């Protein structure tokens, strides 16, 4: 099991990667073939970030126990 600090560190790393991808995407024209691959990577990163955020803020209560 990972500690909260380890998860937060990975979350920060992925956030930096997302910003880098967004910076690389910005100057590309809409019809650029490179956009598809970068958008796929961005979607994957956003999914990973969402999962890690969920782990850090895991729901509590009877239903989740």
N, C-alpha and C positions, 0 to 999 in steps of 0.2 A: 504494500500500500504506500502510495506517495504521500509526502507531507504537504500541508497547505503551502508552505514556502516553495517547494519544488513545483507544484502545480502553478503557482503564481509566476514563478520564473519562466516556465514554459509558455504561459499565457503572454507574458511580456515579449518573449522571443518571437512568437507567432504574430503578435501585433506589429512588431518592427518589420517582419517579413511582408505583412499585408500592406503596410505603408510603402515599402519598396516596390511591390507589385503595382500599387495604384500610381506611383510616380512613373513607372515604366509604361503603364497603359495610357496615361494622360496625353502624351504627344502623338500617339499613333492615330492614324485616320480610322474612321469607323469600318471601312472595308478592308483593313489590313489583315492578312492571314495570320499574323503573329498574335492578334487580339484574341482569337479563339483559345489558343493554348494558355495565354495569360489569364483570361477570364475563368478557365477551368481551374487553374491553380488558385485563383482568388476565391472561387466558390469553395474549394476544398479547405483552404485556410480558414475561411469564415465558419465553416462547419466545425472544424477542430476547435476554434476559439469558443464557439457557442457551447460545445460539449464541456470544455474546461471551465467555462463560467458556470455552467450548471453544476459541475462537481463541487466548485467552491461554494456555491450558494444552494447546496442540495436541499430539497424540500424536506420538511420535518412534519411529524404528525402521525396519527394513527394509521392512516392509509399507507404511508411510506415506511412504516416501522418493520 
